[in-house]
């Protein structure tokens, strides 16, 4: 019914309800902040194994932003989940777990 394998959990609808209760410009402001985000100098200072998961359909954090972040971190691995939006852990939890497990297995 709700699309979640755990009975009683339908996080997508919960997120929709939260957005409905927000002010009119909240989502637009959030989207603009995400579009303007630039990790710049900070990403270059990361010196640990890093996995960047990118949602191919993410409108809050466009794929190009996640891919640029991964490129700015030395040795980072970037995994793009093509049929996933911003809420990847809710939308495709198994794919997220698989990507994390694969990354951790190589560390």
Secondary structure per residue as TSV (DSSP state, phi and psi in degrees):
chain	resnum	aa	ss	phi	psi
A	1	X	-	360.0	-53.3
A	2	X	-	-94.8	-9.4
A	3	X	S	85.0	8.2
A	4	X	-	-114.2	132.8
A	5	X	S	-66.5	-17.8
A	6	X	S	-93.4	117.7
A	7	X	T	-55.1	135.9
A	8	X	T	87.7	-5.9
A	9	X	-	-110.2	115.1
A	10	X	-	-133.8	79.3
A	11	X	H	-66.3	-30.6
A	12	X	H	-63.0	-44.1
A	13	X	H	-68.3	-36.8
A	14	X	H	-59.2	-42.0
A	15	X	H	-66.1	-40.5
A	16	X	H	-60.2	-42.3
A	17	X	H	-63.8	-40.3
A	18	X	H	-61.9	-42.7
A	19	X	H	-65.5	-37.3
A	20	X	H	-61.2	-34.2
A	21	X	H	-83.8	-8.4
A	22	X	S	-80.1	161.0
A	23	X	-	-62.3	162.3
A	24	X	T	-59.0	-34.5
A	25	X	T	-99.1	3.0
A	26	X	H	-61.2	-50.9
A	27	X	H	-63.9	-43.3
A	28	X	H	-61.5	-40.2
A	29	X	H	-65.3	-43.2
A	30	X	H	-62.4	-45.4
A	31	X	H	-62.2	-41.3
A	32	X	H	-64.6	-40.5
A	33	X	H	-64.3	-41.2
A	34	X	H	-64.9	-41.3
A	35	X	H	-65.3	-31.5
A	36	X	H	-89.0	-8.9
A	37	X	-	-61.3	137.4
A	38	X	-	-141.6	113.6
A	39	X	-	-71.2	-24.6
A	40	X	H	39.6	-120.0
A	41	X	H	-63.6	-33.2
A	42	X	H	-62.1	-44.3
A	43	X	H	-59.4	-37.7
A	44	X	H	-67.0	-16.1
A	45	X	T	-92.3	0.0
A	46	X	-	-81.5	125.0
A	47	X	-	-132.6	52.3
A	48	X	S	-144.3	161.6
A	49	X	-	-54.7	129.3
A	50	X	-	-134.6	132.1
A	51	X	E	-116.1	127.7
A	52	X	E	-112.8	114.7
A	53	X	E	-93.2	129.9
A	54	X	E	-120.5	128.4
A	55	X	E	-86.3	118.1
A	56	X	T	-61.4	-22.9
A	57	X	T	-110.8	17.0
A	58	X	-	-72.3	122.6
A	59	X	S	-97.4	-18.6
A	60	X	S	-78.2	-45.4
A	61	X	S	-124.7	91.1
A	62	X	-	-54.7	147.4
A	63	X	H	-50.7	-38.9
A	64	X	H	-61.2	-32.6
A	65	X	H	-69.9	-43.5
A	66	X	H	-66.1	-40.0
A	67	X	H	-66.7	-38.1
A	68	X	H	-66.6	-38.5
A	69	X	H	-61.4	-47.0
A	70	X	H	-61.2	-39.7
A	71	X	H	-66.0	-27.7
A	72	X	H	-83.0	-9.7
A	73	X	S	-104.4	117.7
A	74	X	T	-56.6	124.6
A	75	X	T	76.1	6.3
A	76	X	-	-67.6	147.5
A	77	X	E	-104.9	133.9
A	78	X	E	-114.5	127.3
A	79	X	E	-120.0	122.4
A	80	X	E	-101.2	123.5
A	81	X	E	-99.1	98.8
A	82	X	T	-61.0	-34.9
A	83	X	T	-102.0	33.3
A	84	X	-	-127.2	143.2
A	85	X	-	-98.6	-147.3
A	86	X	S	-73.6	-27.0
A	87	X	-	-100.4	56.1
A	88	X	H	-58.9	-35.0
A	89	X	H	-70.1	-23.1
A	90	X	H	-90.0	-41.7
A	91	X	H	-72.0	-44.0
A	92	X	-	-139.9	65.6
A	93	X	H	-58.8	-37.0
A	94	X	H	-65.4	-38.8
A	95	X	H	-68.6	-36.7
A	96	X	H	-65.8	-46.2
A	97	X	H	-60.7	-43.1
A	98	X	H	-60.5	-43.3
A	99	X	H	-65.2	-43.1
A	100	X	H	-64.4	-44.5
A	101	X	H	-63.4	-41.3
A	102	X	H	-62.6	-43.6
A	103	X	H	-64.1	-47.6
A	104	X	H	-65.3	-30.6
A	105	X	H	-66.8	-21.6
A	106	X	T	-95.7	-0.7
A	107	X	-	-96.1	360.0
